Amino acid sequence: MLPKSSIPFEEEDGLEEKENEFEWRIEEDQAGERADKHIASMLADKSVSRSQVQEWIRIGAITVNGEPAKANAKLAAGALIRVALPEPEPLEASPENIPLDVVYEDGDVIVINKPRGMVVHPAAGHPSGTVVNALLYHCKDLSGINGVMRPGIVHRIDKDTSGLLMVAKNDLAHASLAEQLKEHSVTRKYRALVYGVMQHDKGTIDAPIGRANHDRKLYVVTDKNSKHAVTHFTVSERFDEYTLLDLRLETGRTHQIRVHMKYIGFPLVGDPVYGGKSGRTLGMSGQALHAEILGFKHPRTGEYLEFSAPIPEDMEHAIGILKNR
């Protein structure tokens, strides 16, 4: 079972676990595992090491069935694990003079075209060089609802995905955009190049997504501890061994398009995690997934705004190669 946070945060456009309190029960197939090893594996996506877990056990931050945990204890099925971490020292993202491709900006909202390879907000392993660092330098007036590490951030796109991202510049805008995401009224359309020739002209993938048991950093289609996820696709063009797709998100789970496309047998070209193949044969330097169209109601005027951003040059080049074959 997945660790569950006591306080939810915004995810890609849904919920994300807060990194200070988790609780879960040991399942039958996990029984007999050593406590420190099991807990470290369950929190692997948080970049938690086994030695860090042992230190938390030492200071009494981890309990098993309400009793202080022992690092070498064997866990029994049904046991309740609780990790209650001390509050970390507050960190604050710093402004950095990083160029931004601004598609739209006013006093309430800014829309940017994020390059592939750029992380949205600071986190473990990425303390700087993020969209937030760049925005703090560019704007100096972002919503504070999500705290000092994620000011103005109402949704995310993966580090290795390029494309459009909207950011709130005040709390009124943040509340409005977050509500639109919750109601699935935001238009989010992607362009993707996938392996395989898809026979259906269009379709819908309605398959719940949760963390993989064998690797907590990965997501899979599963009905176990998962969240509702829906992706709509339309074939734009077919090539020899490849298909160019237009996709529309109805929900916005972490890695949703990447997981759904792998699930139906058409993984993304160049996806380093779910693709299984390199995109270098087509000249791609990363995964062929681009957030091409973004539309929402302006939080102050109510006017519907829609923006588009061209696909990255290497993705355009790859499509050109396929067209000329």
Secondary structure, 3 states (H helix, E strand, C coil): CCCEECCEEECCCCEEECCCEEEEECCHHHCCCEHHHHHHHHCHHHCCCHHHHHHHHHCCCEEECCEECCCCCECCCCCEEEEECCCCCCCCCCCCCCCCCEEEECCCEEEEEECCCCCCCCECCECCCCHHHHHHHHCCCCCCCCCCCCCCECCCCCCCCEEEEEEECCHHHHHHHHHHHHCCCCEEEEEEEEECCCCCCEEEEECCEEECCCCCCCEEECCCCCECCEEEEEEEEEECCEEEEEEEECCCCCCHHHHHHHHCCCCECCCCCCCCCCCHHHCCCCCCEEEEEEEEECCCCCCEEEEECCCCHHHHHHHHHHHCC
